[in-house]
C-alpha cells in the first residue's frame, strides 16, 4: 500500500470566538459592533498574553521574542467567526493549533458534531463541556492540549516536524518577570499599555481599580503617559536589529480615540414603541454620552442622575445606552490591546474632548467646498482647527509623539493628522496612517493583526489606472498628461495600464483582469451628508460598499485621485472605508476636494517615486521599505513643492533658488532628517528671508496644500517593498 501523504506543519496559533449575531440590525447602536463580541471581550485580554506560534516561548527565541514582535513578524491571529463560517470546513491537519473560546451566550453542544469530526482533539475553552474550562485556563493546560494534538497527528504529517513541534511546545518558558517600579489603577484608558507591558515581562502592574474616576483628566493622563513611556523606552533600548533590514519596525505609537456614529446624535425617536418618559430618558442618556469630555461618564444634573441610575426592582441599574456604550468601549479597548501586545507598541488613549473638534472641521470643509473662498480664509480656519485639536490633546502626550521614529497610527475618526507638532501637522512631521473606528466591523477587521505583504519593484511593473471621466470632461486630459511627463523616468520600470470604465460591470471586469499591486482611480467623487459616498463612472454614481455583493479583486494598494473620498465632514460610509471593506490593505484618500491639476501631478510624481526612489532607497538605506514611509515621504514632498511655489509666486525666491531649495528639501526628506522642514527654513534664512516670515508662509502653504487633504487609511505599515535580493533572503 502507498504511504499516507505527509504534509508540512504550520506553527501559527489561531484564536477564534464564535459570533452568533451578524445582521446590521443586531449591531450596537453607537459604534456598530457585533453584540456577542462585546459580551465576550474579556477573551481578548487573555489572548493578548498568549503566544502567536508554538515556537514563540521556546528557549531558542528568548532573546529574539520581543524584536520579532516589534518587527511585526508574529501578529496574534484572532477573529470572530459566524457559526456558518466556523463549521463550514474542518481545521486542516497542517494547521491544527486553533483555540476556540465559547462564552456564556454560546452553546458548545451546537458545535459538538463539527468538533468531533476532526482527526485530532480540537482545543475548546468554555465554562463546561470543553477541553479546557474557562475558569481553569492556563498556559500549562494549553501546552498539554497542543502536545496531545501533535501526538494524534502521527502518520499524518512529516514525522520530524511532528517531533520538533512536541519539543518546542514542551520547552515553553514564560518571560522572566520584571518590576516596572510603579503601579497604576486598573482602567480602560491604560489597559492596552498594560497588555504590551505584560508581554514585555512586567508583572504586578495594577494596584486595584482606578480610584479617581470623576476627577479631572490629569490622573488618567499621568498613568497613560508613564506606561507609554516605558514601552517606548523598551523599544528604543532593543533598537533595530539585522532582521529589521527586511522587516521594518512597526509604528511604536497608537493615538486612540473611540467615537460614536454621527447619525446616532440625531437618531429620531418618533414612532418608537416606548413611552414618552422612556424617550426622554433616552435623549438625556444620549446627550450625556455625546457631550462627554474626559475619560469617564459623569452625571451632573438631576435628569442625568435619574437616567444613568434608574431604580430597578432590587438595585439601581444604568440606562441600557450607558451599558451598551461601556461594552463598546471595553471591546474596542481589548481590540487595540491585542494589537499593542502583538507588536509591543504604546497606546495613548485620548479624552473624548477630541471628538468635539468635528464642528470646526466641518466649517473648514465647507470653506473648501465653497465657490467663493480665499487662501486667507482657509488658513485662518485651519489654524483654528489645529488650536482646537491641540487644546483637546493633553500636553503631556506631545513629547511621546515628538520622539516617534517609526510611525504614528491614528485609531480614530478625528483629524489627529492635523495636530500641531513643532509648527507643522503630525502627518507632515511623522509617518502617519489611520484606522477608522466606525463602522465597528471595519474597525475590527482593520485592527486585527495582519501578516506582511511582500512586494518588490517588479510588483509595480504594471499599475492600473481606472479612468472614469467622460472624454469631454475638462479635467480628463490632466492625468494622462501628468503621467506622460514622467515617461522617461517610468520607461522599463512602471507600465501604466489605463482602462476607461463607464459603469459598474466595466469597473468589476477591469479590476478582475488586473493582478498587480496598485490601483489608481481617476475620476470624480462625492459624499452627501446623509448616505454613502459615491464614485462617478462617467455618468453613473456607484457606492463601492455594494461591490461586496460582486466577486471582485481589489489590489492591496488603492490611490483615490478624486474629491471627498474620505470626506472630513461626512459619515463613516466613505469611499476609502468601502475599499478597505473590499480587501484593500492601504487606501490613500482625500478629505477635501482636490484640484485636478495638482492631483494629477501628485500621481505622476508618486509613480516616479515608485519607479526610481524605491530601488535607489534600497541601495542607499540598505534595507526594505514600508509603504507607509514611501507615501509619507511623498506627502512631505508635495508640501515642500507647494511651499516653495508660494514663495516663488510672491517674489521671495527666484526660479533657480526654487530648484536649489527643492533639491535640498528633497534630500532632507529622503535622507530621513528628523525635522526636514527645519533645514528648509534654515536655508531660507541664509538667503536673507526673515525666519518669522518663512514660518508664516509655511503655515499658509500648509493650510492650502493638498498635502493636508491626503489621508492614508488602512495598514500600510504591513506592506513591505524589498529589493529582489532581499526578497530571496526572506523566502529562501
N, C-alpha and C positions, 0 to 999 in steps of 0.2 A: 504494500500500500504506500502511496506517496506520503511524504511528511506533511504535517499540518503547516500551512503558511505561517510564517512568523512576521510580526510587524514591529516597527520601532516604537519605543515607549516615550511619550511626551511627559516632561516633568512638571508642566504648569498645573496649578491648582485652581479650580473654578468654584466660586461660591454662588449659590443660587437661592432666590427667595420666590416662592410662588406668588403670583399676583392674580387674584381671583376677581378683580374688577378692572375693566379697561375701557368701558364706554365713556364718551365725553361727559354724559350727564352724571357719571359716578365720580368724576374728578372733584377735588377740593375746590372751594369757591374762589379763593384768593390767589392761588398760585398754580393750580391745575395738576396736583399730584394724584396718583392712584391711592385711595384711602388705605388699602391693605398694606402698601409700602410704608405709609406714615405710621400705621399701627405697629409695624414690625421694625421700626427704625433702630431699635436697640441692637438688632443683629449686626448692623453696620459697625457699631462701636467695637464689637468683638472681632469682626472680620478685619478691621483696620490693624489689629495687633497680630494677625495670623500670617504665616509665610505665604509668599506668592508662588513658590515652587517647592518641590521636595528637596531641592539642594540648598535652599537659602540658609537654613540653620545648620548646615553641615560644618564641621570644624575647618574644612578647606576654604570656606568662603567667609570665615570670621572677620578677617581684616578688610575684605573687599565688599562686604554686605552693604554698608552704607554708601560707598562710592557707586555701587551698581544701582542702588535706588535713586540716588541723586542724578544719575545719567539717564534715568527713565527706562532702564532695561528690564525692570521686574515689577511692572504695574500689577496691583492686586486686581484680579479678574472677578468682578461680581456683577450680577444682573438680576433684575426682576423678570420672571417668566410667567406667561399665562399658562394655565393648565394644559391648554391645547398645544402650545409650543413646547412645553416641557415634556409632555408624554408622547409627542409625535414620533420621536426617534429614541432608540436606546443609546445610552452613553457608550461611545466606542471603547474597545479594549485597549487601543493605543493611547487613549487619553482618559484614564479611569479615575483620576483624582478630582472628584466632584463632591462637594458637600452641599446638601440641600437643607435649608433651615425652614421648618414649619412652625408658624406662630399659632397662638390660641384661636385665631379665626380660620385656621386651616384644619381640614380633616385628613390626616395622613392615610386613613383607610381608603379614601378616594383614589390614592396613588399606589396602593399596595400591589395591584396586579402589574403595573408598569415596573415597580421596584423589583418585584420577584422575577421579572422576565430577564434580568441581567445575568450574565455568566459569572459575575463577581459580586461581592457584597457591597452594594451602593451605600455610601455614608449619608445617613439621615440624622437630623437633630430635631427633637420635638419634646414636648412635656411627657408624652407617653407613646409607646409603640414604635420608637425609632431606635437606630443603632446606638445613638448617644443621647442621653437625657439632657435637656436644656440646662437644668439646674446643676448638673454634674460635669458639663462640658469642660474639657481641659486639653492642653497641648498633648499630654501623655495619652489621653484617650484617642485623640485624632491620630497620633503616631501609630498606636496599636491598630486602628481601623485601616490605615494605609498599608501597614505591613500585611494584614490579612488579605487586602486586595491583591498585593503582589504575589502572595502565596497561591491565591486562587487562579492566577494567570499563568501558571506553569504549563508550558506547551503551547501557549497562545501568543507569546511574544518571544523575542530573542532572549535566550537564557542568560547570557552575560548582562544584558540590560536589566532583566528582572532582578538578578542578584545584586547588581550595582544599586538599583533603586532601594532594595531592602537595606543594604549597607548605609546608604545615605539617610534614609528615614530613621533607622535605629541610632544613628550618630547625632541626631538633633541636639543642639545645645542652645538654651535661651541666652540672649545677650547678657553680658556682665552688667550687674546693677550699678548705677551711678547715682550720686546725690546731686541735685541741682542747686542746693544751697538756700532754697526758699520754698514756700508753699503758697498755693492760690486757693481761692474759693471756687468750688465747682459751679460752672455756669456755661450756657451755650456759647457765649461770646468768646470763651477761651478754650472750649472743648477741642477744636481741630488742632490747635497747637499742642495740647496735651497728648493727642494721638501721635503726632510726629515725635514729640519728646520721648514718649514711651517706646516707640520703635528704636530710637537712638539709645535706649537703655536706661533712661532716667526713671526712677521709681519714687513712690510716696510723694506725689506732686500735689495732692489735694488735702487741704485742711478743713474738711467739712464743706457744706454748701455755702455759696456766696451769700454773705450776710448783709451787704449794703445795698440791697435792692430798694429802689425808690429814691436813692440819693442822686446827686448829680453824676455825670458820666465819668468823673475822674477816677474812681476806684476801678471801674471797668477798664478804662484806657491804660491804667498803670499795669494791670496784670496781663493785658493783651500785649503791651509793649515789652514787658520783661520776658515773657515766654517767647515772643517772636525774635527778640534779640538773641536769646540763647541758641535758637535754631540757626539763625544767620551766622552767628559766631562759629557754631559747629561746622557748618558748610564751608565757611571760609578757612577754618583750620584743616579740614580734609583737603581742600583745594582741588585743582584739576589734576587728573591722573592721565596716564598714557591712553587709556580707553576713551577719554573724552576727545581725543583727536577724531574718533569716529562717532561717538555718542555724546552729543553736546549736553552740558548740564541743563536740567530743567529750570524753568523760572523759579526763583527762590522765594518769591513773594506773591501772595494772592490777596487782592483787595476785595473783600466780600461784603455785599450789601443786599440782603434779601429784599424783595419788593412784592407789590400787590398789583394784580391786573388793573390797568386804568379804568376799564369798564365797570369794575366792581364798585368803584366810588360813586357811580350814578345808577347802580342796578335798580330798576323800577320794582316797586312792591305792589303797585295797583293790581288788584285782582288776585293776589296771592291768598291761598286758603288758610290764612291766620287772622287772629283778632287784631283790632286796631291797636290794642295795648302791646301785643307782640311785635307789630310793625314798628311801633315807637321804640321798643327796646332794641330791635334790630338796627334801626337807624342810629341810635345812641352808641351801640357797640361798634358799628361800622365806622362812624365818625371818630370814635376814640382810637381805633386801630390806625386809621388813615392819618390822624394828626399826631401819632406817636413821634417823639423826637429822639429819645435816648435808646437804651438797651432793654427796657422793660415796660410792661403795660402799667399805666398809672390811672387810677380813678380819682378824680378831683371833685367833681360835682356830685350832688345827691343822686341825680339821674344816672350818672355813670356807675356809682357805687351800687345802686339798686339793680342795674343791668348786669354789671360784672359779677355780682354775687347774689343771684336770685335765691330766695329762700326755697329750699326743697322740702320734701316731707321729713327727712332725717337731719340733713345738714345743708349749709349753703353750697350751691354749685354754680360754677361760672357759666355765663351765656355760651351757647353752642358755638358762636363765632369765635369767641375767645379760646375755647378748647381746640377748635379746628386750626386756628392760626398758630397756637402753641405746637400742635402736631406738625404743621407745615414747617415751622422754624426748626423744630428738633430734627426732622428728616433731612432738610436742606443742610443743616449743620453736620449731620453724620455723613452725608454725601461728600462734602468738602473735606471732612475729617479723613475719610478713606483716601482721597487724593493726596492730602498733606502727608499721610503716613506712607503712601506709595513712593513718594519722591522726596520725603524729608524736607518739605517746604513750609514756610511760615504763612499763617493766615492772619490778616488784620481785619477783624470784623468792625465795620463802620456803624456808627449810630444811625438810626432811622432818619435823622435830620437831613442826611444826604439825598434822600428821595424827594425832599421838598424843593430841591433846586429845579425840578421839572418845569415849574411855571416860568422861570426866567429862560430856560432852554426853549420853551415854546415860543416866547416872544422873539428870541433870536432866530428861530426857524421861520417865523412869519416875516421877519425882515429879509431873510434870504429868498423867500418866495415872492416878496413884494415887487411890483412892477417899478415902483419909484423908490429907490433906496440909494444910499451912498456908502462909500468906504468908511466915512466918519461915523455914521450911524451903526454900522456893523461892528466897528472897532469898539465903540462905546458899550454896546450891548454885550459883546463877547467878554470884555473886561469885567463887566458886571456879573456875568455868569461865572467867570473864574473866581471872583471875590466870594460869591455865594458858595461855590464848591469848596474853596479853601476854608471858609468860615465853618463849614459843616464837617470838615475833616480835622480831627484833633491835631494840634501842632506837634504832639509827642510822636505822631506817626511819620512825620516828614523825614526825620533822619533815617528811618528804616527804608524809606523809599529812595532817598538820595544815595544810599550806599549800594543800591542794587547793581548787579553786574550782568546777570543772565536773563533778565526779563521780568516784567510785572504782568500778572494775569488778573484782569479785571473780571470779577464774577458779580455782575450787577447789570441793571438796566439803566443806570445813571451814567452820565458822561464824565466819568472819572478820568478819561483820557485827556480832559482839558484842565485837570488840576495843575495849578501853577507850581512848578518845581524849578527854583532858581531862575525865574523870569520867563520860562517857556513851558508849554503844555507837556504833561507827562509823556504823551505819545511821541513827542519830539525828542525829549531827553533820554527816554528809555525804550527798550524793545517791549511793545505792549500788544496784548491780544485780549479779546473779550469772550467770556461765556455768558450769554444772556440767562437770566434767572426765571423768565417767563417765556413760553409756557413751561410748566413743570416737567412734562415728559421730555421735552427737548433739553432742558437743563440736566436731567438725569442722564440722558444719552450722551450729552457733550462732556459732562464732568466725569463720567465713568472712565477709568484708566484705559488708555489706548496703546496698542503696540505701535512701534515706529513704522512709518512708511519709508522705504529706502529707495531713493532716486539717484540718478546720475545726470550729467549734462545731456546724455543721449535720450533721457526721458522727455526732453523738451525739443527733440529734433522736429517734432510736428506739434504745433499749437493750433487749437480750433478757435476760430472767431465766428461767432454766430452774429450775422448781420441781420437785424430785424427792422431796419429803417426802410421806408419807401424810397424808391430810386429818385423821386423828385423832392425828397426831404432836403432842405437846405444844408443840414449838417451831415448828410450821408457821405460826402467825399472826404470828410476830415480824417476818419480813421485810416482808410487806405493810403491817404497822402502822408499821414504821420508815420505809418509803418514803412512806406516806400522810402522815406527819408533816411531810414537806417538799413537800406537794402544791402549795402556793402558790409556793414557790421554783422548782419544776420546771415549772410551768404555762407552756405556749407555748415551752418550751426543750428539755425532755427528756421524751419519752414512754416509759414503761416497758411493754414488752410481756411479760407473764408467760405462759409455756406450761408446763402440767403434763405431766410425762413419767413413764411407769411402766416403760418397757423400752427396749432399745437402738434398736429401729426408730423409736420415737417421738422419741428423742433425735436421731437422724440426720435425721429429717424436719424437726424444729424448727430444727436448725442450717442445713439446706439451704434452708429457706424464709426465712432471715434474711440480709440483705446489709449489715447495719450494722457498726460498728467494735468494739462492746464486748459481751461476753457475761458474765453473772453466773450462776454456778452456786450454787443454794441447796439444800443437801442434806447428807447425811452422807458422810463419807469415812473410810477405814480403810486401814491398811497393816501387815500382819503381818510378822514378822521375816524370813520366807522367802517369796518370791513377790512378785508385782507388787501395787501399790496398787490400791484399788478405790474407785469412787464408787457410791453406792447410789441406784438409781432405784426409789423406793418399796421394794418387797421384793426387787428384783433388784440384785445386785452385779456391776458390769462393770469390765473392765480397759480403760482408754481406749487403751492401746497397740494393742489389737487392732482398734480402729476404722480403722487404716490399711488394713485389708482392704476397707473400705467406701468408696464415693465420698462424701466429706463435706467441707463447707466450714467452716473454723474462722475466726472473726473474729481480727483481729490482736491484740486486747486481750482477755485472759481473766482474770476475777476469780473465784477459787475460795473461796466462803464456806462452807467445810466443814473438818472436822478432818483433820489429818495428810495434807495434800495434797503436802507435801514434807517428810515426817517426819524429825526430827532424828536418829533412831537406827535408820534402816532402810536398805535398799539403794537402788541407782540407779533402780530401776523405779518412780519416784514418779508420781503423777497429774500434777504440774506438768511433769515431763520428758515425760510422754506427750503433753500438749497441745502442747509445743514441737515434738515429733517430728511432730505432725499439721499443723504450719504456723503455730501462734500465734507472734507476734513478742514478746509480753510476757505473762507469767503472774504474777499475784500469788497466792501460795500460803501455806500455814500449816505451821510446823514442829511445832506442838503442837496439842492440842485447843483449839478456840475456844469461848468462852462464847457461847451462841446469841444472847442479848440484845445483848451487846457487838458481835458480828459483824454483826448486822442493823443496829444503829445506825451502825456504820462504813460500811456500804454506803449508807445514807441520806445520810450526810454526804459520802461520795465523789460521789454523784450531784449533791448540792447544789454541790460544788466544781466539777464538770464544767459544770454549768448556769450558774453565776454567777461563780466565781473566774476561769475561763479568759477569758471576754470582758473582765472587769474588768482582769485582768493584761495583756491585750493593750494596753489603753489606758494603764495606769499604767507598765508596763515599756517600752512602745513597741517590742515585739518579739514573736516567736513563742515558744512554749514546747515543751519536750520532755516526753514522757510520763514520763520518769524524774523530772524535777523536780516534776511535778504529783503523782505518787504519793508521792515522798519527803516533800513538804510535808504531805501528808495523814497520813502515819505520825507525823511530829513532832506534828501537832495531836492525834492520838489519845493520844500520851503526855502531852501538856500537859493534856488533859481528865482523864485517869486520875490524874495527879499532883495536880491541884487538887481533884478529888473526894476523894482520900485525905486531903488537908489539911482539907477541909471536914468530912469524916466524923469526924476526930479532934478537931475543935473549934479548929484553929489559925486558920481563917479562917471568916467568915460567908458567907451567900448572896450578898450584894452584893459582897463582896470577891472571891468566886469569879468573878462576872461581870466585874468590873473587870480582874482578873488574866488571865482567859481572853481578854478583848479585847486586852489589852496583849501577851500572849504570841502571839496570832494575828497581830497587827500585826508583831511581831518576826520571826515565821516567814515570813509572806508578804511582809514588807518586805525579805527577803533579808539579815537580820542574820547576821553570820558565826557568832556563837555565841548564838543566840536564848535559850537557857535561862539564860544568864548574866544576861540582862536580867530574867528572871522571878525569879531568885534575889535580884537587887538590889532588885526591887520588894517581895519578901517581907521582906527585912531592914528596909526602910523602914517596914513595918507592925509592926516590933518582934520578928520571929521571928529567932532566932539563925541565922547563916549555916551553922554546923555542923549544926544540926538540919534546916534547909531542905535541905541537900545529902544528909543521911542519909535523909530521907523521899523525896527524889528517887530515890536508889539503890533504895530499897524499891519505889517505884512502877514503876521500870523493870523490875525482876525479875518483877513480877506483871501488867504491862500486856500486852495483845495486840499492842502495837507491836513487841515483840521477836519475836513469833511470825510476823509477816508477812515473807515473803521474796519479793523481786522478781527473778524469773529471766527470762533471755532478753536481748533487745536493745532495751529501752525507749527508749534514747537515740536510736534511729533512727526513732522515731515523733514527728513534729513536728506541733504543732497551731497553725495560723495563723488570723489573722482573715480574713474574706472579702476584704478589701482586700489583705492580704499574699499570699494565695494567687494573686490575679490578677497580682501582680508576678512571681511565680515562673513562671507558665505563660502570660504574655502573649506 
